[in-house]
Amino acid sequence: MPGSAGPERTCVGCRTRAPADQLLRVVAQDGVAVPDPGRRLPGRGAHLHLDAGCLAQAERRRALPRALRVAGPLDLTTLRVAIGDDHCE
């Protein structure tokens, strides 16, 4: 398709659509939200901008566990480090 920039995905934080290569894919492994920059890890993925504000919105709305279809909360420490968010609760 001419002019196509590739697949688009929706950020679970701000809910805006963006080309997939501008978003970070996240998967759940053993209760931990794991960044998947190579888009190769198995399992259901969710997408997030590399922005602490988007992560905060996703956390406030409990969007990551819902998008990844996991029961209970996820440990976001690894994801915060990957995004560069210095605020850890």
PyMOL Python script that loads the backbone (N, CA, C, O; Angstrom):
from pymol import cmd

cmd.read_pdbstr("""\
ATOM      1  N   MET A   1       0.841  -1.167   0.000  1.00  0.00           N
ATOM      2  CA  MET A   1       0.000   0.000   0.000  1.00  0.00           C
ATOM      3  C   MET A   1       0.895   1.243   0.000  1.00  0.00           C
ATOM      4  O   MET A   1       1.687   1.419   0.926  1.00  0.00           O
ATOM      5  N   PRO A   2       0.794   2.070  -0.970  1.00  0.00           N
ATOM      6  CA  PRO A   2       1.642   3.250  -1.033  1.00  0.00           C
ATOM      7  C   PRO A   2       1.325   4.221   0.098  1.00  0.00           C
ATOM      8  O   PRO A   2       0.160   4.472   0.404  1.00  0.00           O
ATOM      9  N   GLY A   3       2.366   4.760   0.710  1.00  0.00           N
ATOM     10  CA  GLY A   3       2.191   5.738   1.772  1.00  0.00           C
ATOM     11  C   GLY A   3       1.937   5.127   3.136  1.00  0.00           C
ATOM     12  O   GLY A   3       1.795   5.849   4.124  1.00  0.00           O
ATOM     13  N   SER A   4       1.877   3.794   3.204  1.00  0.00           N
ATOM     14  CA  SER A   4       1.620   3.136   4.476  1.00  0.00           C
ATOM     15  C   SER A   4       2.895   3.122   5.320  1.00  0.00           C
ATOM     16  O   SER A   4       3.969   2.779   4.828  1.00  0.00           O
ATOM     17  N   ALA A   5       2.767   3.496   6.581  1.00  0.00           N
ATOM     18  CA  ALA A   5       3.922   3.536   7.485  1.00  0.00           C
ATOM     19  C   ALA A   5       4.023   2.259   8.301  1.00  0.00           C
ATOM     20  O   ALA A   5       4.783   2.210   9.268  1.00  0.00           O
ATOM     21  N   GLY A   6       3.281   1.234   7.938  1.00  0.00           N
ATOM     22  CA  GLY A   6       3.285   0.001   8.696  1.00  0.00           C
ATOM     23  C   GLY A   6       2.090  -0.066   9.630  1.00  0.00           C
ATOM     24  O   GLY A   6       1.208   0.792   9.592  1.00  0.00           O
ATOM     25  N   PRO A   7       2.068  -1.097  10.471  1.00  0.00           N
ATOM     26  CA  PRO A   7       0.908  -1.265  11.352  1.00  0.00           C
ATOM     27  C   PRO A   7       0.844  -0.194  12.427  1.00  0.00           C
ATOM     28  O   PRO A   7       1.869   0.305  12.890  1.00  0.00           O
ATOM     29  N   GLU A   8      -0.365   0.149  12.812  1.00  0.00           N
ATOM     30  CA  GLU A   8      -0.578   1.094  13.895  1.00  0.00           C
ATOM     31  C   GLU A   8      -1.095   0.350  15.104  1.00  0.00           C
ATOM     32  O   GLU A   8      -1.795  -0.655  14.981  1.00  0.00           O
ATOM     33  N   ARG A   9      -0.741   0.855  16.282  1.00  0.00           N
ATOM     34  CA  ARG A   9      -1.203   0.293  17.544  1.00  0.00           C
ATOM     35  C   ARG A   9      -1.679   1.441  18.421  1.00  0.00           C
ATOM     36  O   ARG A   9      -1.343   2.601  18.178  1.00  0.00           O
ATOM     37  N   THR A  10      -2.461   1.111  19.441  1.00  0.00           N
ATOM     38  CA  THR A  10      -2.972   2.101  20.369  1.00  0.00           C
ATOM     39  C   THR A  10      -2.209   2.023  21.677  1.00  0.00           C
ATOM     40  O   THR A  10      -2.060   0.941  22.245  1.00  0.00           O
ATOM     41  N   CYS A  11      -1.733   3.137  22.152  1.00  0.00           N
ATOM     42  CA  CYS A  11      -1.041   3.225  23.437  1.00  0.00           C
ATOM     43  C   CYS A  11      -2.071   2.993  24.549  1.00  0.00           C
ATOM     44  O   CYS A  11      -3.113   3.649  24.570  1.00  0.00           O
ATOM     45  N   VAL A  12      -1.789   2.067  25.469  1.00  0.00           N
ATOM     46  CA  VAL A  12      -2.730   1.786  26.552  1.00  0.00           C
ATOM     47  C   VAL A  12      -2.775   2.916  27.575  1.00  0.00           C
ATOM     48  O   VAL A  12      -3.681   2.953  28.407  1.00  0.00           O
ATOM     49  N   GLY A  13      -1.819   3.830  27.528  1.00  0.00           N
ATOM     50  CA  GLY A  13      -1.812   4.953  28.455  1.00  0.00           C
ATOM     51  C   GLY A  13      -2.665   6.109  27.970  1.00  0.00           C
ATOM     52  O   GLY A  13      -3.668   6.450  28.598  1.00  0.00           O
ATOM     53  N   CYS A  14      -2.276   6.712  26.862  1.00  0.00           N
ATOM     54  CA  CYS A  14      -2.965   7.904  26.362  1.00  0.00           C
ATOM     55  C   CYS A  14      -4.076   7.583  25.361  1.00  0.00           C
ATOM     56  O   CYS A  14      -4.854   8.459  24.983  1.00  0.00           O
ATOM     57  N   ARG A  15      -4.142   6.312  24.933  1.00  0.00           N
ATOM     58  CA  ARG A  15      -5.186   5.837  24.010  1.00  0.00           C
ATOM     59  C   ARG A  15      -5.114   6.465  22.617  1.00  0.00           C
ATOM     60  O   ARG A  15      -6.123   6.493  21.913  1.00  0.00           O
ATOM     61  N   THR A  16      -3.956   6.965  22.204  1.00  0.00           N
ATOM     62  CA  THR A  16      -3.812   7.488  20.845  1.00  0.00           C
ATOM     63  C   THR A  16      -3.135   6.434  19.984  1.00  0.00           C
ATOM     64  O   THR A  16      -2.346   5.624  20.471  1.00  0.00           O
ATOM     65  N   ARG A  17      -3.454   6.460  18.710  1.00  0.00           N
ATOM     66  CA  ARG A  17      -2.867   5.508  17.769  1.00  0.00           C
ATOM     67  C   ARG A  17      -1.554   6.071  17.238  1.00  0.00           C
ATOM     68  O   ARG A  17      -1.411   7.276  17.031  1.00  0.00           O
ATOM     69  N   ALA A  18      -0.600   5.168  17.022  1.00  0.00           N
ATOM     70  CA  ALA A  18       0.712   5.562  16.512  1.00  0.00           C
ATOM     71  C   ALA A  18       1.299   4.373  15.763  1.00  0.00           C
ATOM     72  O   ALA A  18       0.892   3.236  16.002  1.00  0.00           O
ATOM     73  N   PRO A  19       2.250   4.614  14.859  1.00  0.00           N
ATOM     74  CA  PRO A  19       2.930   3.494  14.212  1.00  0.00           C
ATOM     75  C   PRO A  19       3.575   2.598  15.270  1.00  0.00           C
ATOM     76  O   PRO A  19       4.119   3.087  16.260  1.00  0.00           O
ATOM     77  N   ALA A  20       3.510   1.297  15.054  1.00  0.00           N
ATOM     78  CA  ALA A  20       4.001   0.328  16.035  1.00  0.00           C
ATOM     79  C   ALA A  20       5.468   0.543  16.382  1.00  0.00           C
ATOM     80  O   ALA A  20       5.886   0.254  17.503  1.00  0.00           O
ATOM     81  N   ASP A  21       6.254   1.048  15.434  1.00  0.00           N
ATOM     82  CA  ASP A  21       7.679   1.237  15.720  1.00  0.00           C
ATOM     83  C   ASP A  21       7.950   2.439  16.631  1.00  0.00           C
ATOM     84  O   ASP A  21       9.093   2.645  17.040  1.00  0.00           O
ATOM     85  N   GLN A  22       6.928   3.232  16.954  1.00  0.00           N
ATOM     86  CA  GLN A  22       7.081   4.350  17.886  1.00  0.00           C
ATOM     87  C   GLN A  22       6.609   3.989  19.290  1.00  0.00           C
ATOM     88  O   GLN A  22       6.693   4.807  20.205  1.00  0.00           O
ATOM     89  N   LEU A  23       6.112   2.768  19.461  1.00  0.00           N
ATOM     90  CA  LEU A  23       5.596   2.318  20.746  1.00  0.00           C
ATOM     91  C   LEU A  23       6.415   1.144  21.254  1.00  0.00           C
ATOM     92  O   LEU A  23       7.023   0.415  20.471  1.00  0.00           O
ATOM     93  N   LEU A  24       6.427   0.967  22.557  1.00  0.00           N
ATOM     94  CA  LEU A  24       7.114  -0.151  23.191  1.00  0.00           C
ATOM     95  C   LEU A  24       6.096  -1.255  23.447  1.00  0.00           C
ATOM     96  O   LEU A  24       5.056  -1.021  24.063  1.00  0.00           O
ATOM     97  N   ARG A  25       6.401  -2.457  22.971  1.00  0.00           N
ATOM     98  CA  ARG A  25       5.533  -3.598  23.250  1.00  0.00           C
ATOM     99  C   ARG A  25       5.862  -4.105  24.647  1.00  0.00           C
ATOM    100  O   ARG A  25       7.027  -4.172  25.038  1.00  0.00           O
ATOM    101  N   VAL A  26       4.823  -4.461  25.389  1.00  0.00           N
ATOM    102  CA  VAL A  26       4.965  -4.956  26.757  1.00  0.00           C
ATOM    103  C   VAL A  26       4.228  -6.282  26.854  1.00  0.00           C
ATOM    104  O   VAL A  26       3.115  -6.410  26.345  1.00  0.00           O
ATOM    105  N   VAL A  27       4.837  -7.271  27.504  1.00  0.00           N
ATOM    106  CA  VAL A  27       4.185  -8.556  27.762  1.00  0.00           C
ATOM    107  C   VAL A  27       4.235  -8.840  29.261  1.00  0.00           C
ATOM    108  O   VAL A  27       5.040  -8.251  29.984  1.00  0.00           O
ATOM    109  N   ALA A  28       3.378  -9.738  29.721  1.00  0.00           N
ATOM    110  CA  ALA A  28       3.367 -10.139  31.130  1.00  0.00           C
ATOM    111  C   ALA A  28       4.049 -11.494  31.253  1.00  0.00           C
ATOM    112  O   ALA A  28       3.712 -12.441  30.542  1.00  0.00           O
ATOM    113  N   GLN A  29       5.019 -11.575  32.170  1.00  0.00           N
ATOM    114  CA  GLN A  29       5.705 -12.828  32.458  1.00  0.00           C
ATOM    115  C   GLN A  29       5.803 -12.983  33.966  1.00  0.00           C
ATOM    116  O   GLN A  29       6.483 -12.199  34.628  1.00  0.00           O
ATOM    117  N   ASP A  30       5.136 -13.978  34.507  1.00  0.00           N
ATOM    118  CA  ASP A  30       5.181 -14.269  35.941  1.00  0.00           C
ATOM    119  C   ASP A  30       4.837 -13.059  36.808  1.00  0.00           C
ATOM    120  O   ASP A  30       5.506 -12.793  37.807  1.00  0.00           O
ATOM    121  N   GLY A  31       3.790 -12.328  36.420  1.00  0.00           N
ATOM    122  CA  GLY A  31       3.347 -11.192  37.215  1.00  0.00           C
ATOM    123  C   GLY A  31       4.156  -9.922  37.051  1.00  0.00           C
ATOM    124  O   GLY A  31       3.966  -8.964  37.801  1.00  0.00           O
ATOM    125  N   VAL A  32       5.060  -9.899  36.075  1.00  0.00           N
ATOM    126  CA  VAL A  32       5.906  -8.730  35.825  1.00  0.00           C
ATOM    127  C   VAL A  32       5.632  -8.205  34.417  1.00  0.00           C
ATOM    128  O   VAL A  32       5.572  -8.987  33.467  1.00  0.00           O
ATOM    129  N   ALA A  33       5.465  -6.899  34.274  1.00  0.00           N
ATOM    130  CA  ALA A  33       5.332  -6.265  32.957  1.00  0.00           C
ATOM    131  C   ALA A  33       6.737  -6.131  32.379  1.00  0.00           C
ATOM    132  O   ALA A  33       7.563  -5.385  32.905  1.00  0.00           O
ATOM    133  N   VAL A  34       7.003  -6.856  31.295  1.00  0.00           N
ATOM    134  CA  VAL A  34       8.341  -6.929  30.711  1.00  0.00           C
ATOM    135  C   VAL A  34       8.362  -6.185  29.380  1.00  0.00           C
ATOM    136  O   VAL A  34       7.533  -6.474  28.517  1.00  0.00           O
ATOM    137  N   PRO A  35       9.280  -5.235  29.180  1.00  0.00           N
ATOM    138  CA  PRO A  35       9.391  -4.561  27.891  1.00  0.00           C
ATOM    139  C   PRO A  35       9.895  -5.536  26.832  1.00  0.00           C
ATOM    140  O   PRO A  35      10.752  -6.376  27.108  1.00  0.00           O
ATOM    141  N   ASP A  36       9.362  -5.420  25.629  1.00  0.00           N
ATOM    142  CA  ASP A  36       9.746  -6.289  24.512  1.00  0.00           C
ATOM    143  C   ASP A  36      10.075  -5.422  23.298  1.00  0.00           C
ATOM    144  O   ASP A  36       9.301  -5.382  22.342  1.00  0.00           O
ATOM    145  N   PRO A  37      11.225  -4.722  23.326  1.00  0.00           N
ATOM    146  CA  PRO A  37      11.550  -3.816  22.216  1.00  0.00           C
ATOM    147  C   PRO A  37      11.749  -4.548  20.886  1.00  0.00           C
ATOM    148  O   PRO A  37      11.523  -3.964  19.826  1.00  0.00           O
ATOM    149  N   GLY A  38      12.164  -5.805  20.925  1.00  0.00           N
ATOM    150  CA  GLY A  38      12.353  -6.573  19.692  1.00  0.00           C
ATOM    151  C   GLY A  38      11.082  -7.206  19.169  1.00  0.00           C
ATOM    152  O   GLY A  38      11.079  -7.808  18.095  1.00  0.00           O
ATOM    153  N   ARG A  39       9.993  -7.073  19.930  1.00  0.00           N
ATOM    154  CA  ARG A  39       8.683  -7.639  19.556  1.00  0.00           C
ATOM    155  C   ARG A  39       8.771  -9.133  19.255  1.00  0.00           C
ATOM    156  O   ARG A  39       8.182  -9.608  18.284  1.00  0.00           O
ATOM    157  N   ARG A  40       9.506  -9.877  20.088  1.00  0.00           N
ATOM    158  CA  ARG A  40       9.697 -11.304  19.843  1.00  0.00           C
ATOM    159  C   ARG A  40       9.241 -12.197  20.992  1.00  0.00           C
ATOM    160  O   ARG A  40       9.124 -13.409  20.816  1.00  0.00           O
ATOM    161  N   LEU A  41       8.979 -11.616  22.172  1.00  0.00           N
ATOM    162  CA  LEU A  41       8.582 -12.439  23.304  1.00  0.00           C
ATOM    163  C   LEU A  41       7.190 -13.030  23.062  1.00  0.00           C
ATOM    164  O   LEU A  41       6.337 -12.389  22.449  1.00  0.00           O
ATOM    165  N   PRO A  42       6.968 -14.255  23.546  1.00  0.00           N
ATOM    166  CA  PRO A  42       5.661 -14.884  23.338  1.00  0.00           C
ATOM    167  C   PRO A  42       4.599 -14.257  24.236  1.00  0.00           C
ATOM    168  O   PRO A  42       4.913 -13.644  25.257  1.00  0.00           O
ATOM    169  N   GLY A  43       3.377 -14.415  23.851  1.00  0.00           N
ATOM    170  CA  GLY A  43       2.257 -13.957  24.659  1.00  0.00           C
ATOM    171  C   GLY A  43       1.599 -12.721  24.106  1.00  0.00           C
ATOM    172  O   GLY A  43       2.065 -12.099  23.151  1.00  0.00           O
ATOM    173  N   ARG A  44       0.506 -12.392  24.739  1.00  0.00           N
ATOM    174  CA  ARG A  44      -0.270 -11.220  24.352  1.00  0.00           C
ATOM    175  C   ARG A  44       0.526  -9.961  24.696  1.00  0.00           C
ATOM    176  O   ARG A  44       1.143  -9.881  25.758  1.00  0.00           O
ATOM    177  N   GLY A  45       0.509  -8.998  23.811  1.00  0.00           N
ATOM    178  CA  GLY A  45       1.254  -7.769  24.022  1.00  0.00           C
ATOM    179  C   GLY A  45       0.349  -6.554  24.125  1.00  0.00           C
ATOM    180  O   GLY A  45      -0.760  -6.540  23.593  1.00  0.00           O
ATOM    181  N   ALA A  46       0.835  -5.543  24.813  1.00  0.00           N
ATOM    182  CA  ALA A  46       0.183  -4.240  24.880  1.00  0.00           C
ATOM    183  C   ALA A  46       1.241  -3.227  24.458  1.00  0.00           C
ATOM    184  O   ALA A  46       2.436  -3.506  24.557  1.00  0.00           O
ATOM    185  N   HIS A  47       0.824  -2.074  23.997  1.00  0.00           N
ATOM    186  CA  HIS A  47       1.764  -1.075  23.496  1.00  0.00           C
ATOM    187  C   HIS A  47       1.663   0.211  24.305  1.00  0.00           C
ATOM    188  O   HIS A  47       0.591   0.606  24.766  1.00  0.00           O
ATOM    189  N   LEU A  48       2.827   0.852  24.461  1.00  0.00           N
ATOM    190  CA  LEU A  48       2.917   2.029  25.307  1.00  0.00           C
ATOM    191  C   LEU A  48       3.970   2.976  24.737  1.00  0.00           C
ATOM    192  O   LEU A  48       5.032   2.536  24.296  1.00  0.00           O
ATOM    193  N   HIS A  49       3.674   4.284  24.748  1.00  0.00           N
ATOM    194  CA  HIS A  49       4.689   5.268  24.365  1.00  0.00           C
ATOM    195  C   HIS A  49       5.832   5.229  25.374  1.00  0.00           C
ATOM    196  O   HIS A  49       5.622   4.885  26.537  1.00  0.00           O
ATOM    197  N   LEU A  50       7.021   5.575  24.940  1.00  0.00           N
ATOM    198  CA  LEU A  50       8.177   5.656  25.842  1.00  0.00           C
ATOM    199  C   LEU A  50       8.108   6.973  26.621  1.00  0.00           C
ATOM    200  O   LEU A  50       8.981   7.832  26.497  1.00  0.00           O
ATOM    201  N   ASP A  51       7.076   7.106  27.406  1.00  0.00           N
ATOM    202  CA  ASP A  51       6.796   8.340  28.114  1.00  0.00           C
ATOM    203  C   ASP A  51       6.256   7.996  29.495  1.00  0.00           C
ATOM    204  O   ASP A  51       5.326   7.200  29.621  1.00  0.00           O
ATOM    205  N   ALA A  52       6.838   8.594  30.531  1.00  0.00           N
ATOM    206  CA  ALA A  52       6.413   8.317  31.905  1.00  0.00           C
ATOM    207  C   ALA A  52       4.953   8.713  32.130  1.00  0.00           C
ATOM    208  O   ALA A  52       4.261   8.096  32.941  1.00  0.00           O
ATOM    209  N   GLY A  53       4.484   9.733  31.420  1.00  0.00           N
ATOM    210  CA  GLY A  53       3.087  10.154  31.552  1.00  0.00           C
ATOM    211  C   GLY A  53       2.121   9.096  31.061  1.00  0.00           C
ATOM    212  O   GLY A  53       1.073   8.873  31.667  1.00  0.00           O
ATOM    213  N   CYS A  54       2.471   8.444  29.961  1.00  0.00           N
ATOM    214  CA  CYS A  54       1.615   7.375  29.431  1.00  0.00           C
ATOM    215  C   CYS A  54       1.608   6.184  30.387  1.00  0.00           C
ATOM    216  O   CYS A  54       0.566   5.563  30.598  1.00  0.00           O
ATOM    217  N   LEU A  55       2.754   5.867  30.959  1.00  0.00           N
ATOM    218  CA  LEU A  55       2.819   4.778  31.933  1.00  0.00           C
ATOM    219  C   LEU A  55       1.974   5.118  33.152  1.00  0.00           C
ATOM    220  O   LEU A  55       1.264   4.256  33.672  1.00  0.00           O
ATOM    221  N   ALA A  56       2.041   6.364  33.615  1.00  0.00           N
ATOM    222  CA  ALA A  56       1.244   6.781  34.772  1.00  0.00           C
ATOM    223  C   ALA A  56      -0.250   6.672  34.482  1.00  0.00           C
ATOM    224  O   ALA A  56      -1.020   6.224  35.332  1.00  0.00           O
ATOM    225  N   GLN A  57      -0.657   7.082  33.282  1.00  0.00           N
ATOM    226  CA  GLN A  57      -2.074   6.972  32.908  1.00  0.00           C
ATOM    227  C   GLN A  57      -2.505   5.514  32.844  1.00  0.00           C
ATOM    228  O   GLN A  57      -3.583   5.160  33.323  1.00  0.00           O
ATOM    229  N   ALA A  58      -1.666   4.667  32.252  1.00  0.00           N
ATOM    230  CA  ALA A  58      -1.990   3.244  32.146  1.00  0.00           C
ATOM    231  C   ALA A  58      -2.106   2.621  33.534  1.00  0.00           C
ATOM    232  O   ALA A  58      -2.985   1.794  33.778  1.00  0.00           O
ATOM    233  N   GLU A  59      -1.222   3.019  34.435  1.00  0.00           N
ATOM    234  CA  GLU A  59      -1.254   2.492  35.798  1.00  0.00           C
ATOM    235  C   GLU A  59      -2.498   2.978  36.542  1.00  0.00           C
ATOM    236  O   GLU A  59      -3.159   2.196  37.226  1.00  0.00           O
ATOM    237  N   ARG A  60      -2.811   4.244  36.412  1.00  0.00           N
ATOM    238  CA  ARG A  60      -3.966   4.819  37.096  1.00  0.00           C
ATOM    239  C   ARG A  60      -5.265   4.149  36.628  1.00  0.00           C
ATOM    240  O   ARG A  60      -6.170   3.923  37.432  1.00  0.00           O
ATOM    241  N   ARG A  61      -5.359   3.835  35.347  1.00  0.00           N
ATOM    242  CA  ARG A  61      -6.573   3.223  34.801  1.00  0.00           C
ATOM    243  C   ARG A  61      -6.542   1.696  34.857  1.00  0.00           C
ATOM    244  O   ARG A  61      -7.494   1.036  34.439  1.00  0.00           O
ATOM    245  N   ARG A  62      -5.435   1.133  35.379  1.00  0.00           N
ATOM    246  CA  ARG A  62      -5.250  -0.329  35.438  1.00  0.00           C
ATOM    247  C   ARG A  62      -5.384  -0.949  34.048  1.00  0.00           C
ATOM    248  O   ARG A  62      -5.973  -2.018  33.886  1.00  0.00           O
ATOM    249  N   ALA A  63      -4.830  -0.266  33.054  1.00  0.00           N
ATOM    250  CA  ALA A  63      -4.980  -0.676  31.662  1.00  0.00           C
ATOM    251  C   ALA A  63      -4.073  -1.844  31.268  1.00  0.00           C
ATOM    252  O   ALA A  63      -4.464  -2.672  30.446  1.00  0.00           O
ATOM    253  N   LEU A  64      -2.868  -1.922  31.839  1.00  0.00           N
ATOM    254  CA  LEU A  64      -1.949  -3.000  31.437  1.00  0.00           C
ATOM    255  C   LEU A  64      -2.464  -4.385  31.816  1.00  0.00           C
ATOM    256  O   LEU A  64      -2.489  -5.261  30.951  1.00  0.00           O
ATOM    257  N   PRO A  65      -2.875  -4.633  33.060  1.00  0.00           N
ATOM    258  CA  PRO A  65      -3.398  -5.971  33.364  1.00  0.00           C
ATOM    259  C   PRO A  65      -4.616  -6.327  32.501  1.00  0.00           C
ATOM    260  O   PRO A  65      -4.786  -7.478  32.099  1.00  0.00           O
ATOM    261  N   ARG A  66      -5.454  -5.331  32.224  1.00  0.00           N
ATOM    262  CA  ARG A  66      -6.640  -5.578  31.409  1.00  0.00           C
ATOM    263  C   ARG A  66      -6.255  -5.902  29.962  1.00  0.00           C
ATOM    264  O   ARG A  66      -6.784  -6.844  29.372  1.00  0.00           O
ATOM    265  N   ALA A  67      -5.335  -5.120  29.398  1.00  0.00           N
ATOM    266  CA  ALA A  67      -4.919  -5.341  28.008  1.00  0.00           C
ATOM    267  C   ALA A  67      -4.174  -6.672  27.844  1.00  0.00           C
ATOM    268  O   ALA A  67      -4.294  -7.345  26.820  1.00  0.00           O
ATOM    269  N   LEU A  68      -3.410  -7.031  28.869  1.00  0.00           N
ATOM    270  CA  LEU A  68      -2.635  -8.270  28.797  1.00  0.00           C
ATOM    271  C   LEU A  68      -3.429  -9.471  29.299  1.00  0.00           C
ATOM    272  O   LEU A  68      -2.956 -10.607  29.253  1.00  0.00           O
ATOM    273  N   ARG A  69      -4.637  -9.205  29.775  1.00  0.00           N
ATOM    274  CA  ARG A  69      -5.540 -10.249  30.255  1.00  0.00           C
ATOM    275  C   ARG A  69      -4.923 -11.097  31.363  1.00  0.00           C
ATOM    276  O   ARG A  69      -4.902 -12.325  31.288  1.00  0.00           O
ATOM    277  N   VAL A  70      -4.429 -10.424  32.378  1.00  0.00           N
ATOM    278  CA  VAL A  70      -3.900 -11.113  33.552  1.00  0.00           C
ATOM    279  C   VAL A  70      -4.732 -10.690  34.767  1.00  0.00           C
ATOM    280  O   VAL A  70      -5.212  -9.560  34.855  1.00  0.00           O
ATOM    281  N   ALA A  71      -4.883 -11.629  35.694  1.00  0.00           N
ATOM    282  CA  ALA A  71      -5.622 -11.337  36.919  1.00  0.00           C
ATOM    283  C   ALA A  71      -4.665 -10.701  37.927  1.00  0.00           C
ATOM    284  O   ALA A  71      -3.533 -11.153  38.098  1.00  0.00           O
ATOM    285  N   GLY A  72      -5.128  -9.672  38.575  1.00  0.00           N
ATOM    286  CA  GLY A  72      -4.318  -9.036  39.601  1.00  0.00           C
ATOM    287  C   GLY A  72      -3.372  -8.001  39.041  1.00  0.00           C
ATOM    288  O   GLY A  72      -3.282  -7.811  37.828  1.00  0.00           O
ATOM    289  N   PRO A  73      -2.661  -7.327  39.942  1.00  0.00           N
ATOM    290  CA  PRO A  73      -1.735  -6.267  39.530  1.00  0.00           C
ATOM    291  C   PRO A  73      -0.442  -6.826  38.934  1.00  0.00           C
ATOM    292  O   PRO A  73      -0.084  -7.980  39.169  1.00  0.00           O
ATOM    293  N   LEU A  74       0.241  -6.000  38.172  1.00  0.00           N
ATOM    294  CA  LEU A  74       1.535  -6.354  37.589  1.00  0.00           C
ATOM    295  C   LEU A  74       2.630  -5.535  38.251  1.00  0.00           C
ATOM    296  O   LEU A  74       2.408  -4.389  38.641  1.00  0.00           O
ATOM    297  N   ASP A  75       3.800  -6.119  38.375  1.00  0.00           N
ATOM    298  CA  ASP A  75       4.977  -5.393  38.856  1.00  0.00           C
ATOM    299  C   ASP A  75       5.501  -4.561  37.688  1.00  0.00           C
ATOM    300  O   ASP A  75       5.877  -5.111  36.652  1.00  0.00           O
ATOM    301  N   LEU A  76       5.525  -3.255  37.849  1.00  0.00           N
ATOM    302  CA  LEU A  76       5.913  -2.349  36.760  1.00  0.00           C
ATOM    303  C   LEU A  76       7.335  -1.822  36.889  1.00  0.00           C
ATOM    304  O   LEU A  76       7.741  -0.948  36.123  1.00  0.00           O
ATOM    305  N   THR A  77       8.098  -2.344  37.850  1.00  0.00           N
ATOM    306  CA  THR A  77       9.446  -1.835  38.106  1.00  0.00           C
ATOM    307  C   THR A  77      10.334  -1.921  36.867  1.00  0.00           C
ATOM    308  O   THR A  77      10.977  -0.936  36.505  1.00  0.00           O
ATOM    309  N   THR A  78      10.380  -3.071  36.219  1.00  0.00           N
ATOM    310  CA  THR A  78      11.211  -3.255  35.025  1.00  0.00           C
ATOM    311  C   THR A  78      10.781  -2.302  33.909  1.00  0.00           C
ATOM    312  O   THR A  78      11.616  -1.749  33.194  1.00  0.00           O
ATOM    313  N   LEU A  79       9.493  -2.123  33.774  1.00  0.00           N
ATOM    314  CA  LEU A  79       8.964  -1.224  32.747  1.00  0.00           C
ATOM    315  C   LEU A  79       9.328   0.228  33.057  1.00  0.00           C
ATOM    316  O   LEU A  79       9.675   0.981  32.148  1.00  0.00           O
ATOM    317  N   ARG A  80       9.256   0.624  34.313  1.00  0.00           N
ATOM    318  CA  ARG A  80       9.640   1.999  34.702  1.00  0.00           C
ATOM    319  C   ARG A  80      11.104   2.268  34.359  1.00  0.00           C
ATOM    320  O   ARG A  80      11.444   3.342  33.863  1.00  0.00           O
ATOM    321  N   VAL A  81      11.969   1.287  34.627  1.00  0.00           N
ATOM    322  CA  VAL A  81      13.388   1.452  34.312  1.00  0.00           C
ATOM    323  C   VAL A  81      13.590   1.602  32.810  1.00  0.00           C
ATOM    324  O   VAL A  81      14.375   2.446  32.377  1.00  0.00           O
ATOM    325  N   ALA A  82      12.898   0.801  32.008  1.00  0.00           N
ATOM    326  CA  ALA A  82      13.039   0.847  30.547  1.00  0.00           C
ATOM    327  C   ALA A  82      12.566   2.187  29.987  1.00  0.00           C
ATOM    328  O   ALA A  82      13.144   2.701  29.030  1.00  0.00           O
ATOM    329  N   ILE A  83      11.526   2.747  30.577  1.00  0.00           N
ATOM    330  CA  ILE A  83      10.982   4.014  30.093  1.00  0.00           C
ATOM    331  C   ILE A  83      11.792   5.190  30.632  1.00  0.00           C
ATOM    332  O   ILE A  83      11.827   6.257  30.019  1.00  0.00           O
ATOM    333  N   GLY A  84      12.430   4.996  31.759  1.00  0.00           N
ATOM    334  CA  GLY A  84      13.212   6.078  32.342  1.00  0.00           C
ATOM    335  C   GLY A  84      12.434   6.877  33.348  1.00  0.00           C
ATOM    336  O   GLY A  84      12.749   8.039  33.604  1.00  0.00           O
ATOM    337  N   ASP A  85      11.414   6.265  33.926  1.00  0.00           N
ATOM    338  CA  ASP A  85      10.610   6.929  34.934  1.00  0.00           C
ATOM    339  C   ASP A  85      11.303   6.803  36.282  1.00  0.00           C
ATOM    340  O   ASP A  85      11.478   5.692  36.783  1.00  0.00           O
ATOM    341  N   ASP A  86      11.697   7.917  36.874  1.00  0.00           N
ATOM    342  CA  ASP A  86      12.388   7.897  38.161  1.00  0.00           C
ATOM    343  C   ASP A  86      11.434   7.756  39.331  1.00  0.00           C
ATOM    344  O   ASP A  86      11.861   7.503  40.458  1.00  0.00           O
ATOM    345  N   HIS A  87      10.134   7.920  39.070  1.00  0.00           N
ATOM    346  CA  HIS A  87       9.140   7.876  40.139  1.00  0.00           C
ATOM    347  C   HIS A  87       8.673   6.437  40.327  1.00  0.00           C
ATOM    348  O   HIS A  87       7.935   5.912  39.493  1.00  0.00           O
ATOM    349  N   CYS A  88       9.086   5.810  41.388  1.00  0.00           N
ATOM    350  CA  CYS A  88       8.636   4.451  41.727  1.00  0.00           C
ATOM    351  C   CYS A  88       7.839   4.523  43.006  1.00  0.00           C
ATOM    352  O   CYS A  88       8.296   5.073  44.008  1.00  0.00           O
ATOM    353  N   GLU A  89       6.629   3.957  42.967  1.00  0.00           N
ATOM    354  CA  GLU A  89       5.768   3.980  44.157  1.00  0.00           C
ATOM    355  C   GLU A  89       5.922   2.712  44.933  1.00  0.00           C
ATOM    356  O   GLU A  89       5.280   2.540  45.969  1.00  0.00           O
TER     357      GLU A  89
END
""", "prot")
cmd.dss("prot")
cmd.show_as("cartoon", "prot")
cmd.util.cbc("prot")
cmd.orient("prot")
